[in-house]
Each structure stands twice: as C-alpha cells, then as structure tokens.
Amino acid sequence: MSRGTAIDLCYLVAAVGFIVALKALSSPRHARAGNLLGAAGMALAIGATFARAGLGHLALIVIAMVVGVAIGVPAARLVKMTAMPQMVAAFNGVGGGAAAVVSITEFLGTDPRTVATYKVLEVVFGVLVGSVSLSGSALAFAKLQELMSTRPITYPAQQIINAIVGLTILGFALALLVSPSTALLWVLLVLALVLGVIFVLPIGGADVPVLISLLNSFTGLAVAASGFTLNSNVLVVAGTLVGASGTLLTRMMSVAMGRSLPNILFSAFGSVVTASGSTEASGGRSVRAGTPDDVGTLLAYSRRVAIVPGYGLAVAQAQHTAKELADALMARGADVFYAIHPVAGRMPGHMNVLLAEANVPYDELKEMDEANIEMPTTDVALVVGANDTVNPAARDTPGSPIYGMPIINADQAQHVVFLKRSMRPGFAGIDNDLLYDPKTTMLFGDAKDTLQKLVTAVKRA
Amino acid sequence: MTNGLLELFTIFVLAAFVGYEVISKVPSILHTPLMSGSNAIHGVILVGSMVVLGSAHTGAEEVLGFIAVILATLNVVGGFVVTDRMLQMFRSRQPDRPRSSGDPGAAGGSS
C-alpha cells in the first residue's frame, strides 16, 4: 500500500468518525463520547496530513498550530457558561475565515488565463460563503457579548441596499467566471464581508442563536467548496455533513421557537416595532409585590413546586442558589421540578447547561411538554428571570408578535411567583399580562439575592 | 466535466443525504451542544490549510496559509473544548465521576 493510499484511508476513517460523532451528539447518553470521537477523527486526519509527501513549511505549520492552540484552549476553557453562545459564534467565524483564505490562496497558485471555469466557481463559492460566515459571526458575537445593541437594527431602504449589495456581488462573481483575476477576487471578498454584516444587522434578540446555527452550516458549505478546490474528499465529506445537518438543526431550532426561518431572518425588515399598544394598556394596572418571607412560607407548605428558569437566572449566576432552594423544599417533602422552555436563555439548552453546572440531576429537568402536563396540579410556579417564555399572550392573543410560540403554562399553576429585576419587558419587548394576574406575586431584585432570602425563609418556616 | 470532479460531486451529494438523515430526532436540550460539535467538525478545514501552507511557493501564499492554519486550529480546538465543557454538565443522579484529566481538543490540534 502506498503512502498516499494509507493517508486516504485515514481520511476515510476520520470521515466515518465525524458521521458517528454527529449521530452520538443527538442523544444525551452518548453525546460526550460522540464529541470525543469527533476529536479523535480530527486528530487522525491532522496526523495523516503531516505524513503527506512533499508537505513543506513544516515548522511554519507547527508554529501556526501552536499559536492557535495557545489562544483557543484558554479562551474555550475560561469562558463563563453564560458566554458559551458567543464563543460558538467566534469559533464558527474563524472557521469560515479559514475556508475563505484557503480558497483564495489556492487561487493565487493557479494561472488565471488557463484555469477551468468550474475551478473558479468553486473558489468564488468558498470565498463568498466563508466571508459571509466570518463577518456575520463576528457581528453575532458583538451582539451576544453586548458590545452593541442586541435589538434588530433597521434603517431606511434596508431591503434596497441589501439587494444592491447582493446584485453587485453576483455581478462580480459572473465577471470572475468570465475573466478570472486575483484583484476581482479581493473585491468580492470585501463585498462578501459587507454582505455578512448587513445580513445580520436586522436580526436581534432571541433569534441570534438560530442565526449562529445557520452561519455554522454556511461555514460547512464553505469548507466543502474548499474541498472541491483542493480535491480533498475529507473536506468535502465533513463540510457537507455540517452544511446539511446544520441546515436541519437550524430548522429544528426555529420550529422550537414557533417561527419559520424566513420569518426570523427577514421579519425586522420594513416593520416598526408594534408593541407600543400593549405597553400603554399596562399603565393603569397594578401588580402585587411580595416579600421573600411571605413567598418562603407559601413555598414551604406547597406540595409541588415548578421552577421556571430564564435568562435572568443566567445573568445572576443563580443556578446554585436555585438548587439550594429546591433541596430545602425537597427536604420538607415537596415535589420540585424545573420546567425548561426550549429557548429559555440565549440559546436552546442554555438552562440545562447552567443547572447541570449546579449538579441538578438530569431527571428533575422537565421539557416544556412534560412540564405543561404537570402545571395544573402544581402549587407554585416560581419564575426565575424568565418572561416571554411564560407569556400567555403567545397562546391567547393572535395579534401579539410572539403569538404561536409554545410557552410554559405557568399561569395554570395555583400561584405564580416572578423573580424579576424590574417590570421591564423581556427580550421580545412586549408586555406580559401574567405579571398583573391576581394570583401572581412579584419579588423584585437580583435573582440570586432573592433566592438566598427564600432559602432562609423556607428553612425558618 | 472531468471524472475527478464527478467523483467529488458524488461524494458531496451522498454526504448531504447522510448529514440530513444522521440527526433526525434531537431533543431541544441538545441543540446547542450539537451545533457546537458540528462547528468543531468543520474545523477539518485545518487539513486544507495545512496543505495550502505546505505547498506555498510565494511569500503571499505563505502569509495567507499561515493565517489559515491559525484560524482553523482555533476552530478545531475551541470547538471541541467548548462542546466538551457543555456536555460535561449533563450528569444524571449517579455519583460524580472524576473529571477526565485529558484535554481532547488540544490532542486534536497538536498531534
């Protein structure tokens, strides 16, 4: 067996590893092993590449890798769990950037006068999609890191400007196919970076995670395009796998939010926020603010308590205190479960990750449908820093911007307690009638503080 | 169209079907880890980056290839480490397992 064949076989094994890894990542039991398998496949592919005949600049390659590891590992290890979403965006962006650079560099090495048109097409596709993914992910990172406003950003004639940029890119791409040149390719790269930015600007708030998933599949396709350019099976397989599974995952995430993908991507266009009507209506209504002692007593004598966490729990880093409260209640014989909305927090699964960090057993977490069955027989629904995901308007008010989004039916519990910093509306920017419900008690303040006071009150009761 | 291109195109189409079928039922709690895991997998562009840098002839190609390897390495190690950290959090009621001391992501980048 020649060395080339052996290397190609290693690539095949790596590709199988990636497929099995994706499969395993779809089930809670095997997910972690799946990720390790993917890493092993990657190590094999990289090791095999080092063995390629005629691979020069070995020292440079190793130095670049050491630099990448020296930045990447600490960044990935030290980041707080609340900041995970933007890290995924960042690592996705650099992958897209790498794919674009690989395509360009490969083009530099060819003679523009003799290159086949399909080769140019592959390069154009790789550069275009990779660059959009790079700049789009960078902007998504800035939004999630709150370096800029998290809300959708719109400006006059947005659609027209986007269409002009899109058409210009198409024009340059066609020009490149007719007369390939490096200069044109650089122009295309810059325009694609601009497109990534203006594509992401009007997407904000809770939609950003879905956007990251979409950009993730873009990067996959850019990698596949680079694979065509380099004649590399393993790049085509892995890139396409991510492109296809990422598209499906993006759709599943938008379904979990009760919205269609085009609605998420383009709904901010040409729409002025229409939530003002309901905000005015709330002006004359009153809410009942309680004290931790009252609520503590209520909880202490409840038989079944549902904790409904939201982004406020993540911000206050209150997951450990929430578990402490649950433990104190369970010690008194109460039945406590966590009702997890699929898009609570900034990303699907955000709450699970946080609560698992606090060692909350997996089986105390109930997914939305399961939790909703229990809700009518629940004594207290303790809503910790969530708002939109328990807003009955999504179920009952057809005119509401979030109408149709599935919610946790916290309003069906006997009592509802909201732990909130203020009366400010949630991410969707709309008012929540449940706050004004007679059976609702508000506890204002930092979630962690309030939970701590509740623990004390429950233990005393 | 050459046979080489057709071969790659065949692989592309089949891989697209596999990618679509392989994740049919995913509970919503695993959406984020799955996204992060597939994010790490497209870090395989590191293989392409190594080939490009390894066959660079001009200074410009060397610089671009060098940048590509750094970016791709970030994608690989960052992707796998972040995913592993997310998944470490999924424990059931069993007693705590000792944390594994190995660093899977770093192994991927430096072997």
Contacts between the chains, C-beta under 8 A, distances in Angstrom:
chain1	res1	chain2	res2	distance
A	11	B	47	8.0
A	14	B	44	7.7
A	18	B	41	5.1
A	18	B	44	7.5
A	19	B	18	6.0
A	19	B	22	6.0
A	21	B	37	6.7
A	21	B	41	6.9
A	22	B	19	7.4
A	22	B	22	5.0
A	22	B	23	5.9
A	22	B	34	7.5
A	22	B	37	7.1
A	22	B	38	6.3
A	22	B	41	7.2
A	23	B	22	5.0
A	23	B	23	7.3
A	25	B	23	7.7
A	25	B	30	6.8
A	25	B	33	6.4
A	25	B	34	4.7
A	25	B	37	4.5
A	25	B	38	7.6
A	26	B	22	7.6
A	26	B	23	4.9
A	26	B	24	7.7
A	26	B	25	6.8
A	26	B	26	4.6
A	26	B	30	6.5
A	26	B	34	6.4
A	27	B	30	7.5
A	28	B	27	6.8
A	28	B	29	7.1
A	28	B	30	6.3
A	28	B	90	5.9
A	31	B	30	6.2
A	31	B	33	5.9
A	31	B	34	7.9
A	31	B	37	7.8
A	31	B	87	5.1
A	31	B	90	6.8
A	32	B	84	6.9
A	32	B	87	4.1
A	32	B	88	7.0
A	32	B	90	7.2
A	34	B	37	6.9
A	35	B	33	7.6
A	35	B	37	5.2
A	35	B	40	7.4
A	35	B	80	6.4
A	35	B	83	4.7
A	35	B	84	5.6
A	35	B	87	5.9
A	35	B	104	7.3
A	36	B	84	7.3
A	36	B	104	5.2
A	38	B	37	6.2
A	38	B	40	6.2
A	38	B	41	5.6
A	38	B	80	6.9
A	39	B	40	7.3
A	39	B	80	4.5
A	39	B	84	8.0
A	39	B	104	4.3
A	39	B	105	6.2
A	39	B	107	6.5
A	39	B	108	4.6
A	40	B	104	7.8
A	40	B	107	7.9
A	40	B	108	7.8
A	42	B	40	7.4
A	42	B	41	7.5
A	42	B	43	6.7
A	42	B	44	6.5
A	42	B	46	7.7
A	42	B	76	5.9
A	42	B	80	7.2
A	42	B	108	4.3
A	43	B	107	5.4
A	43	B	108	4.8
A	43	B	111	4.5
A	45	B	44	6.1
A	45	B	47	5.4
A	46	B	46	6.2
A	46	B	47	6.5
A	46	B	50	7.3
A	46	B	76	7.9
A	46	B	108	6.9
A	46	B	109	7.5
A	46	B	111	5.9
A	47	B	111	4.9
A	49	B	47	4.9
A	49	B	50	5.0
A	49	B	51	6.7
A	50	B	50	7.6
A	52	B	51	7.2
A	52	B	54	7.1
A	54	B	54	7.7
A	54	B	55	7.3
A	55	B	50	7.1
A	55	B	51	7.3
A	55	B	54	3.8
A	55	B	55	7.5
A	56	B	54	5.2
A	56	B	55	6.6
A	56	B	56	7.3
A	57	B	53	5.4
A	57	B	54	5.6
A	57	B	56	6.2
A	57	B	62	6.8
A	57	B	65	7.4
A	58	B	54	7.5
A	60	B	53	6.1
A	60	B	62	6.8
A	60	B	65	7.7
A	60	B	66	5.8
A	60	B	69	7.9
A	61	B	50	5.5
A	61	B	53	5.6
A	61	B	54	6.3
A	61	B	69	5.8
A	63	B	66	8.0
A	64	B	53	7.1
A	64	B	66	5.1
A	64	B	67	8.0
A	64	B	69	3.6
A	64	B	70	4.8
A	64	B	73	6.7
A	65	B	69	6.2
A	65	B	70	7.9
A	65	B	73	4.9
A	65	B	109	5.8
A	65	B	110	6.4
A	66	B	110	7.5
A	67	B	70	5.2
A	67	B	73	7.5
A	68	B	69	7.0
A	68	B	70	4.7
A	68	B	71	7.4
A	68	B	72	7.3
A	68	B	73	2.5
A	68	B	74	4.8
A	68	B	76	7.8
A	68	B	77	6.6
A	68	B	109	6.4
A	69	B	73	6.1
A	69	B	77	5.4
A	69	B	106	6.0
A	69	B	109	4.6
A	69	B	110	5.9
A	71	B	70	7.9
A	71	B	74	6.1
A	72	B	73	6.5
A	72	B	74	4.4
A	72	B	75	8.0
A	72	B	76	7.7
A	72	B	77	4.1
A	72	B	78	4.2
A	72	B	81	7.3
A	72	B	105	7.5
A	72	B	109	7.3
A	73	B	77	5.5
A	73	B	78	7.7
A	73	B	81	6.0
A	73	B	103	7.1
A	73	B	105	6.4
A	73	B	106	5.6
A	73	B	109	8.0
A	75	B	78	6.2
A	76	B	77	6.9
A	76	B	78	4.6
A	76	B	81	3.7
A	76	B	82	4.7
A	76	B	85	7.1
A	76	B	105	6.8
A	77	B	81	6.1
A	77	B	85	7.2
A	79	B	82	7.5
A	81	B	85	7.8
A	81	B	89	7.7
A	84	B	32	7.4
A	84	B	36	7.7
A	84	B	82	6.4
A	84	B	85	7.7
A	84	B	86	6.4
A	85	B	32	7.4
A	87	B	78	6.8
A	87	B	82	5.3
A	88	B	32	7.6
A	88	B	35	6.4
A	88	B	36	4.9
A	88	B	39	5.8
A	88	B	79	7.9
A	88	B	82	6.4
A	90	B	78	7.4
A	91	B	39	5.9
A	91	B	40	7.6
A	91	B	43	7.9
A	91	B	74	6.4
A	91	B	75	5.3
A	91	B	78	3.9
A	91	B	79	5.0
A	91	B	82	6.8
A	92	B	39	5.0
A	92	B	42	8.0
A	92	B	75	7.5
A	94	B	71	4.3
A	94	B	72	7.5
A	94	B	74	4.7
A	94	B	75	5.2
A	94	B	78	7.8
A	95	B	39	7.0
A	95	B	42	5.3
A	95	B	43	5.7
A	95	B	45	6.0
A	95	B	71	7.2
A	95	B	72	6.7
A	95	B	75	3.6
A	95	B	79	7.7
A	97	B	71	5.0
A	98	B	45	4.8
A	98	B	46	7.4
A	98	B	48	7.9
A	98	B	49	5.6
A	98	B	68	4.8
A	98	B	69	7.9
A	98	B	71	3.9
A	98	B	72	4.0
A	98	B	75	6.4
A	99	B	42	8.0
A	99	B	45	5.0
A	99	B	48	7.6
A	101	B	49	7.6
A	101	B	64	5.3
A	101	B	65	7.9
A	101	B	67	5.8
A	101	B	68	4.2
A	101	B	71	6.9
A	102	B	45	6.3
A	102	B	48	4.7
A	102	B	49	5.6
A	102	B	52	5.2
A	102	B	68	5.2
A	104	B	64	6.5
A	105	B	52	4.8
A	105	B	56	7.3
A	105	B	61	5.4
A	105	B	64	4.3
A	105	B	65	5.6
A	105	B	68	6.7
A	106	B	52	6.1
A	108	B	58	7.2
A	108	B	60	6.2
A	108	B	61	5.6
A	108	B	64	7.3
A	109	B	55	7.5
A	109	B	56	7.9
A	109	B	57	6.7
A	109	B	61	6.3
A	118	B	1	7.2
A	118	B	5	6.4
A	209	B	32	7.5
A	212	B	35	7.0
A	213	B	31	7.8
A	213	B	35	5.0
A	216	B	35	5.7
A	216	B	38	6.4
A	216	B	39	5.3
A	216	B	42	7.5
A	219	B	39	7.6
A	219	B	42	5.1
A	220	B	38	7.2
A	220	B	42	4.7
A	223	B	42	4.8
A	223	B	44	6.6
A	223	B	45	4.7
A	223	B	48	7.5
A	224	B	12	6.4
A	224	B	15	7.9
A	226	B	45	6.2
A	226	B	48	5.0
A	227	B	8	7.3
A	227	B	48	6.9
A	228	B	5	7.7
A	228	B	8	5.6
A	228	B	12	7.6
A	230	B	48	5.2
A	230	B	51	6.0
A	230	B	52	7.4
A	231	B	4	6.5
A	231	B	8	7.0
A	232	B	47	6.8
A	232	B	48	6.1
A	232	B	51	7.3
A	233	B	8	7.3
A	233	B	11	5.9
A	234	B	44	6.2
A	234	B	47	6.2
A	235	B	44	6.0
A	235	B	45	6.8
A	235	B	47	6.4
A	235	B	48	5.3
A	236	B	8	5.6
A	236	B	11	5.2
A	236	B	12	5.4
A	236	B	15	6.7
A	237	B	11	6.1
A	237	B	15	4.7
A	238	B	41	5.5
A	238	B	42	6.4
A	238	B	44	4.1
A	239	B	42	5.9
A	239	B	44	7.2
A	239	B	45	7.6
A	240	B	11	7.8
A	240	B	12	5.3
A	240	B	15	3.8
A	240	B	16	5.2
A	240	B	19	6.1
A	241	B	15	5.5
A	241	B	18	6.4
A	241	B	19	4.1
A	241	B	22	7.5
A	241	B	38	7.5
A	241	B	41	6.8
A	242	B	19	7.0
A	242	B	38	4.6
A	242	B	39	7.7
A	242	B	41	5.5
A	242	B	42	4.4
A	243	B	16	7.2
A	243	B	19	6.7
A	244	B	15	7.2
A	244	B	16	4.5
A	244	B	17	7.5
A	244	B	18	7.6
A	244	B	19	3.0
A	244	B	20	4.6
A	245	B	19	4.2
A	245	B	20	6.8
A	245	B	22	6.3
A	245	B	23	4.9
A	245	B	34	7.9
A	245	B	38	5.8
A	246	B	19	8.0
A	246	B	35	7.4
A	246	B	38	5.8
A	247	B	20	7.7
A	248	B	19	7.7
A	248	B	20	5.7
A	248	B	23	6.1
A	249	B	23	6.6
A	249	B	26	7.1
A	249	B	31	6.5
A	249	B	34	6.0
A	249	B	35	6.0
A	249	B	38	7.4
A	252	B	26	6.3
A	252	B	28	7.7
A	252	B	31	6.7
A	253	B	31	5.5
A	256	B	28	5.1
A	256	B	31	7.2
A	340	B	29	7.1
A	342	B	28	3.7
A	342	B	29	7.9
A	342	B	31	7.7
A	343	B	28	7.9
A	347	B	31	7.6
A	347	B	32	4.8
A	348	B	28	5.1
A	348	B	29	7.4
A	348	B	31	3.8
A	348	B	32	5.5
A	349	B	28	6.7
A	349	B	29	4.6
A	349	B	30	6.4
A	349	B	31	5.5
A	349	B	32	3.9
A	349	B	33	6.6
A	349	B	86	7.8
A	350	B	32	6.8
A	352	B	29	4.4
A	352	B	89	7.4
A	352	B	90	7.2
A	353	B	32	7.2
A	353	B	86	5.5
A	353	B	89	4.9
A	354	B	89	7.9
A	356	B	89	3.5
A	356	B	90	5.5
A	356	B	91	6.1
A	357	B	89	5.2
A	359	B	91	6.9
A	359	B	96	7.7
A	361	B	91	7.5
A	361	B	92	6.3
A	361	B	93	4.1
A	362	B	90	6.4
A	362	B	91	6.6
A	362	B	92	4.5
A	362	B	93	7.1
A	363	B	92	6.7
A	363	B	93	6.3
A	365	B	29	7.6
A	367	B	27	7.0
A	367	B	28	6.8
A	367	B	29	7.1
